Amino acid sequence: MKKIILSAMLATSFTFAHQITAKVDKNVYSAEFWAHGKYSSFDIKQLKGATAYDENNQEIKTGIDYSKGSELLMAKKPSMIALSFDAGYWTKTDEGYKNIEPSKYKGIVFNTLKSIKYGKRYFTWSDKFINPIGLTMEVVPLINPLKIKKGKKLPVLVLKDGEALANAGFETSDYEDLDIKTNKFGIAYIPVKSSGLQIIAAKYYTNEINDPNVNNITIQSSISFEVK
């Protein structure tokens, strides 16, 4: 059992410090990839989709012009944007994990997995956002995250396929290795250490039975918001 747990921790750690989010600059909204404390470039083809929501938690018509980068086009100003991101295949080798399809790696393969990421970015808040939007894995803030102060804890609910997920682990933009798990109701209290962009991500690791290229899958789902 210890070996299984350690394998899961190692498999998620190399892909987990990076999350998909969104930002607004001069009324232009875009999908962004957050890595090691800053926005980083990414392959736009990895962005699987984006959906904006208004203050009533209702979908807004949303589009992506892949020929123009990561700009998001919406019918009206959003309160929240949800994104999905394919982080690709990962192969464990003698030198650690590499972002390469297992069948294309020339050498001994010790483990294989694929990584999927979901992210929700809040720009304004409504209590309607306590209701989930139906992501495969989803983090739901149980109070207004835009009013949280640094040094406080944010209560969140983690769902997998619409059900509360117990024992889910976390990583945040403040803590790369957060020693907190959800309880049996899928709830956890996440400390907020810093001001600025805050990202709280939950993680899930399991066997993959639908993709013949890998034997495991890691799913990360995050929320992001500005702490003043």
Order of alpha helices (4+ residues) and beta strands (2+ residues): alpha-beta-beta-beta-beta-beta-beta-beta-beta-beta-beta-beta-beta-beta-beta-beta-beta-beta-beta
